[in-house]
Amino acid sequence: MSKNKIALVTGGSRGLGRDMAINLAKKGINVIITYHTNKSAADEAVAQISQLGPSAYALQLDTVKIASFDQFFMDLSNYLKSELEEDKFDFLINNAGTGIYQPFIETTEEQFDEMVNVHFKGVYFLTQKALPFLNDGSRIINISSGLTRFTFPNSSAYAPTKAAVEVFTKYLAKELAHRKIRANVVAPGAVATDFGGGENKTNEQKRKAVTAATALGRVGKPEDIGGVVAFLCTEDAQWINGQRIEASGGILL
């Protein structure tokens, strides 16, 4: 029987999600990651996590297709019972997402809907569907963005959906308190990943602006974020609830 806690990390095959999964595993937590289309990256992540000791597993999930959530949790439940001899899991990390960098004046309705569906509607209903499978006393961690506190141009469709998630998280903390479920937000600053076309890795003008505006003097790396998420899944963080924790190196203070 599994004595380890169990975490579900959406979008855990690459970038920030992968580092979150690795840091959770370092704390002895079994990890289930989801991937959208890149199965090979998910398989690589599973292999890397498994080397750390805890179990690891990957499931395909499109967080926009809400009609698929019931089947997803059925598959998840089957895995929990057959491989870990558990009925429920302990940590839900809503990380999956895509980004666009588009001037407000050029943003289309289709792009707007994509941001809302991925970053707010999908998170809202995936969390709702997850509740019967979460243990009492579990944790929900929603990934937001530094862009809800400060602004860089061309994120007018993306950033407000993250602001919605931050408000939603407070409601989760309040409405799920009877089950002792904590809900918090981690808000990364600019991080060099493939997110949004790799803007923070390849746009040197933006990288210089971020570096100049950040107290610690550099663009973020994926490994700057995963440990914060893992910490929120420990007993050391049991009294943190309904909070937004920004991990941005002190940008635009």
Protein Blocks (a to p, Z undefined) as FASTA:
>chain_A
ZZbdcdddehilgcjllmmmmmmmmnopacddddfklmmlmmmmmmmmmmnopacddddd
dfklmmlmmmmmmmmmmmmmmmnopabdfbdcdfbccdddddfklpcfklmmmmmmmmmm
mmmmmmmmmmmmpcehiacdddddfklmbccehilmmmmmmmmmmmmmmmmmmmmmmnop
acddddddddddfehhlmmmmmmmlmmmmmmmpmnlpacdfklmmmmmmmmmpmklmmgg
hiacddehopaZZ
